[in-house]
Amino acid sequence: MGALLRALIKTNSKAWDLILPHVEFAYNMTPSKTISLSPFKIVYAVDPLSPLDLILRTLDEKPSVEFSKRVDEIKCLHEQVKLKIKKSNSSYQAQANKHKKRVIFQLRDLVWIHLRKERFPYKRKSMLMPREDGLFKVVERVNNNAY
């Protein structure tokens, strides 16, 4: 959204507040890569052609059978979006973990530890200090990631 706003503001830097609603509408009309639906389609179950299509109905109208059917359609759409997001996340996770080797250590195995600055700030005060330390014997197994 920032890139779109910058591109449109180049010529009218003083009128950015007038351009902002148009940028927001254009952003909400753009389909997401993950779910291939626009935010408008997810929230309202329609892709409006203009902002006038989003005007709310008056409150004096009574809910009808169509209204409850519409609610069911939107709930179904939201379930489909959840499934698409889960599927997309699992494919991203599979791609990210494709080259990772899963190693499960047993008791009395000898292991090296990697001294990352976030976890061991007192051991990694400078770049010249060693990054690894070891060999340590596994004494207790808590789970597959912690010993």
C-alpha positions in Angstrom: 0.0 0.0 0.0 2.9 2.3 0.7 4.4 1.8 -2.7 1.1 2.6 -4.4 0.6 5.7 -2.3 4.2 6.9 -3.0 3.6 6.4 -6.8 0.4 8.4 -6.8 1.7 11.2 -4.5 4.8 12.0 -6.6 3.0 14.8 -8.4 0.6 15.9 -5.7 2.5 15.8 -2.4 0.2 18.3 -0.8 -3.0 16.4 -1.6 -2.1 13.0 -0.2 -5.1 13.0 2.1 -7.4 13.3 -0.9 -5.7 10.3 -2.6 -5.6 8.0 0.4 -9.3 6.8 0.2 -8.7 5.9 -3.5 -5.5 4.0 -2.6 -7.3 2.1 0.2 -10.2 1.2 -2.1 -7.7 -0.1 -4.8 -5.8 -2.1 -2.2 -8.9 -3.7 -0.9 -9.9 -4.6 -4.5 -6.6 -6.5 -5.1 -6.8 -10.3 -4.7 -4.3 -11.8 -2.2 -1.7 -14.2 -3.5 -2.4 -16.7 -0.7 -6.2 -17.0 -1.1 -6.8 -15.4 -4.5 -9.6 -13.3 -3.1 -9.8 -9.6 -2.3 -10.4 -8.3 1.2 -13.8 -6.9 0.0 -14.7 -10.4 -1.3 -13.9 -11.9 2.1 -15.7 -9.3 4.2 -18.7 -8.5 2.0 -18.8 -11.5 -0.3 -18.9 -9.2 -3.3 -16.3 -7.2 -5.2 -17.7 -3.7 -5.5 -17.3 -1.7 -8.7 -17.2 1.6 -6.8 -17.4 2.8 -3.2 -21.1 3.5 -3.7 -21.7 -0.3 -3.8 -20.6 -0.5 -0.1 -23.3 1.8 1.2 -25.2 0.1 4.0 -28.9 -0.6 3.7 -31.4 1.3 5.9 -32.2 -0.3 9.2 -35.9 -0.3 8.7 -35.6 -3.3 6.3 -36.4 -6.6 8.0 -34.2 -9.6 7.7 -35.5 -12.1 5.2 -34.8 -15.7 4.3 -32.3 -14.4 1.8 -30.5 -12.7 4.6 -30.0 -15.9 6.5 -28.9 -17.7 3.3 -26.4 -14.8 2.7 -25.0 -15.3 6.2 -24.5 -19.0 5.6 -22.8 -18.2 2.3 -20.4 -15.8 4.0 -19.6 -18.3 6.8 -18.9 -20.9 4.1 -16.6 -18.4 2.3 -14.8 -17.7 5.6 -14.2 -21.5 6.1 -12.8 -21.8 2.6 -10.5 -18.9 3.3 -9.3 -20.5 6.5 -8.6 -23.8 4.6 -6.7 -21.9 1.8 -4.6 -20.1 4.4 -3.7 -23.3 6.2 -2.9 -25.0 2.9 -0.7 -22.1 1.9 1.1 -21.9 5.2 1.8 -25.7 5.1 3.3 -25.3 1.6 5.4 -22.4 2.7 6.6 -24.4 5.8 7.4 -27.4 3.6 9.4 -25.2 1.2 11.3 -23.5 4.1 12.1 -26.9 5.8 13.0 -28.7 2.6 16.7 -28.8 3.3 16.6 -29.1 7.1 17.8 -32.3 8.6 15.9 -33.7 11.5 18.2 -35.0 14.2 17.0 -36.6 17.4 19.7 -37.1 19.9 19.7 -40.0 22.4 21.0 -40.1 26.0 24.8 -40.0 26.3 25.3 -38.6 22.7 28.0 -36.0 22.4 26.7 -32.7 21.0 28.0 -29.2 20.1 26.1 -26.2 21.1 25.9 -23.1 18.9 26.3 -19.9 20.9 23.9 -17.4 19.4 24.1 -13.9 20.7 20.4 -13.8 21.6 20.5 -17.0 23.7 24.0 -16.7 25.2 24.9 -13.0 25.4 27.6 -13.5 28.0 29.4 -16.1 25.8 29.2 -14.0 22.6 30.3 -10.5 23.6 32.4 -10.0 20.4 32.5 -11.3 16.9 35.9 -12.9 17.6 34.7 -15.2 20.3 33.9 -18.8 19.3 30.5 -19.6 17.9 30.4 -23.2 19.1 31.2 -24.9 22.3 31.3 -28.6 23.1 31.5 -31.6 23.2 28.7 -32.0 25.8 27.0 -35.3 26.8 23.2 -35.4 26.6 22.1 -36.1 30.2 18.4 -35.9 30.0 15.9 -35.8 27.2 12.9 -33.5 27.7 11.5 -33.6 24.1 12.8 -33.8 20.5 14.1 -30.2 20.7 15.3 -29.8 24.3 17.8 -31.9 26.2 
